[in-house]
Amino acid sequence: MAVSEQRPIKSVEIYLPSILGYEKIARNAAAAIAQEMGFSEDRIEDLQTAVAEACMNAIEHGNRSERSAKVTVLLTAAESGELEVKVTDEGHTPLPDERPQPGSSADHRGWGMFFIEQLMDKVEFSRLPEGGNSVRMVIYLTPERAQGDQGAAASQEAPPSAE
C-alpha cells in the first residue's frame, strides 16, 4: 500500500480589529501561503493588493471603522493549486445592490471592488444571512485553469452588453 503524497488542505484564520493598517497582516499571510504554494511574484502581488482592498473595504465600509468590530480573513490553500480567501465583516453597512463605478463619486473612490475583480480569478460578493458581508476570492496557481474558470464565471455573472 503506497503512502499518499498529497498534502492536506491548509487553512489559516485571522481576526483583525477594524483599524486601517491591520490589513497588512492579512496581506502578508496571504503572500506567505501563496509563496509556499509556488505562485509567481506577479500573482502574489495581485493577491496582496486584492486582500488588502477587501480588508480595507470591510474595515471602512462594512464595519464603519468601529474598533470593536472584527474582520475575519480565512485563507484556504488546496492541493489543486487553488488559494481561496474569504474576508468577512460584521456588516454595520450592507454591500450595495449595485457596485459603484470606479472614480464616479465626488471623492473619486470606488476602485477597491474593481481592482479585486480584475486581479483575482474568481470573486463573489455577498451579504450574510446572519448579518455582515463577505468577499470570496480565488486565485489559481496555473493561469490556464484561471482562464477556463474566468470565462465560465463571466458568462454567468456579466449582463449582456447594451452596445
C-alpha positions as CSV (number, residue, x, y, z in Angstrom):
1,M,0.0,0.0,0.0
2,A,1.5,3.3,-1.1
3,V,1.6,6.3,1.2
4,S,-0.3,9.2,-0.3
5,E,1.9,12.1,-1.3
6,Q,-0.9,14.6,-1.2
7,R,-0.7,17.3,1.4
8,P,-4.0,18.2,3.2
9,I,-5.8,21.4,2.6
10,K,-4.3,24.1,4.8
11,S,-6.3,26.9,6.4
12,V,-5.4,30.0,8.3
13,E,-8.0,32.1,10.0
14,I,-7.2,35.7,11.1
15,Y,-9.3,38.1,13.2
16,L,-8.5,41.8,12.7
17,P,-9.8,44.8,14.5
18,S,-11.4,47.4,12.3
19,I,-8.4,49.7,12.3
20,L,-6.7,50.7,9.0
21,G,-3.2,49.3,8.8
22,Y,-4.2,45.8,10.2
23,E,-5.0,44.7,6.6
24,K,-1.2,44.3,6.2
25,I,-1.3,41.3,8.5
26,A,-3.8,39.5,6.1
27,R,-1.9,40.7,3.1
28,N,1.4,39.2,4.4
29,A,-0.2,36.0,5.5
30,A,-1.7,35.5,2.0
31,A,1.7,36.2,0.4
32,A,3.4,33.7,2.7
33,I,0.9,30.9,1.8
34,A,1.0,31.8,-1.9
35,Q,4.8,31.7,-1.9
36,E,4.8,28.3,-0.2
37,M,2.3,27.1,-2.9
38,G,4.7,28.2,-5.7
39,F,2.8,31.3,-7.0
40,S,4.9,33.7,-9.2
41,E,5.8,37.1,-7.7
42,D,3.4,38.9,-10.0
43,R,0.5,36.7,-8.9
44,I,1.5,37.2,-5.2
45,E,1.4,41.0,-5.7
46,D,-2.0,40.8,-7.3
47,L,-3.2,38.6,-4.4
48,Q,-1.8,41.0,-1.8
49,T,-3.5,44.0,-3.5
50,A,-6.9,42.2,-3.6
51,V,-6.6,41.0,0.0
52,A,-5.7,44.5,1.3
53,E,-8.5,46.1,-0.7
54,A,-11.1,43.6,0.6
55,C,-9.9,44.1,4.2
56,M,-9.9,47.9,3.9
57,N,-13.5,47.8,2.5
58,A,-14.6,45.6,5.4
59,I,-13.0,47.9,7.9
60,E,-14.1,51.2,6.4
61,H,-17.5,50.4,4.9
62,G,-18.8,47.2,6.4
63,N,-17.7,47.9,10.0
64,R,-17.6,51.7,9.7
65,S,-14.2,51.7,11.4
66,E,-15.7,50.6,14.7
67,R,-12.6,49.3,16.5
68,S,-14.6,46.6,18.4
69,A,-16.0,45.1,15.2
70,K,-13.8,42.5,13.7
71,V,-12.8,41.4,10.2
72,T,-12.3,37.7,9.7
73,V,-10.0,36.5,7.0
74,L,-9.9,32.8,6.1
75,L,-7.2,31.7,3.8
76,T,-7.5,28.1,2.4
77,A,-4.8,26.5,0.2
78,A,-5.9,23.5,-1.8
79,E,-3.6,20.8,-3.1
80,S,-5.0,21.6,-6.6
81,G,-3.2,24.9,-6.6
82,E,-6.2,27.0,-5.6
83,L,-6.0,29.6,-2.9
84,E,-9.3,30.9,-1.6
85,V,-9.5,34.0,0.6
86,K,-12.8,34.9,2.4
87,V,-13.0,38.3,4.0
88,T,-16.0,38.8,6.3
89,D,-17.1,41.9,8.2
90,E,-19.8,42.3,10.9
91,G,-21.9,44.2,8.4
92,H,-23.0,47.5,10.0
93,T,-23.3,48.6,6.4
94,P,-24.6,46.1,3.8
95,L,-23.0,45.8,0.4
96,P,-24.7,47.9,-2.2
97,D,-27.0,46.1,-4.6
98,E,-25.0,47.6,-7.5
99,R,-21.3,48.1,-7.2
100,P,-20.2,51.7,-7.6
101,Q,-18.5,52.8,-10.8
102,P,-14.8,53.4,-10.0
103,G,-14.0,57.0,-9.5
104,S,-17.5,58.2,-10.1
105,S,-18.1,59.7,-6.7
106,A,-17.1,63.2,-5.7
107,D,-14.1,61.8,-3.8
108,H,-13.1,59.6,-6.7
109,R,-13.4,56.4,-4.6
110,G,-14.8,53.0,-5.6
111,W,-11.8,51.4,-7.1
112,G,-11.4,48.7,-4.5
113,M,-14.0,46.3,-5.8
114,F,-12.9,46.9,-9.4
115,F,-9.3,46.0,-8.5
116,I,-10.4,42.9,-6.6
117,E,-12.4,41.7,-9.6
118,Q,-9.6,42.4,-12.1
119,L,-6.8,40.9,-10.0
120,M,-8.4,37.6,-8.8
121,D,-9.6,34.7,-10.9
122,K,-13.0,34.3,-9.2
123,V,-14.8,36.8,-7.0
124,E,-18.1,36.7,-5.1
125,F,-19.6,39.5,-3.0
126,S,-22.4,38.5,-0.7
127,R,-24.5,39.6,2.3
128,L,-24.6,37.0,5.0
129,P,-28.0,35.9,6.4
130,E,-26.8,36.4,10.0
131,G,-25.6,39.9,9.1
132,G,-22.3,41.0,7.7
133,N,-20.7,41.0,4.3
134,S,-18.4,38.5,2.7
135,V,-16.0,38.7,-0.2
136,R,-14.8,35.3,-1.6
137,M,-11.8,35.5,-3.8
138,V,-10.0,32.7,-5.6
139,I,-6.6,32.7,-7.3
140,Y,-5.2,29.7,-9.2
141,L,-1.6,28.7,-9.4
142,T,-1.9,27.9,-13.1
143,P,-3.2,30.7,-15.4
144,E,-4.7,28.1,-17.8
145,R,-7.1,27.0,-15.1
146,A,-7.9,30.6,-14.3
147,Q,-8.8,31.4,-17.9
148,G,-11.2,28.5,-18.1
149,D,-13.0,29.4,-14.9
150,Q,-13.0,33.1,-15.7
151,G,-14.8,32.6,-19.0
152,A,-17.4,30.4,-17.3
153,A,-17.9,32.9,-14.5
154,A,-18.1,35.9,-16.8
155,S,-20.8,34.2,-18.9
156,Q,-22.9,33.5,-15.8
157,E,-22.4,36.8,-14.0
158,A,-22.0,39.6,-16.6
159,P,-25.2,41.0,-18.1
160,P,-25.3,41.3,-21.9
161,S,-23.7,44.4,-23.3
162,A,-26.1,47.2,-24.4
163,E,-23.7,48.3,-27.2
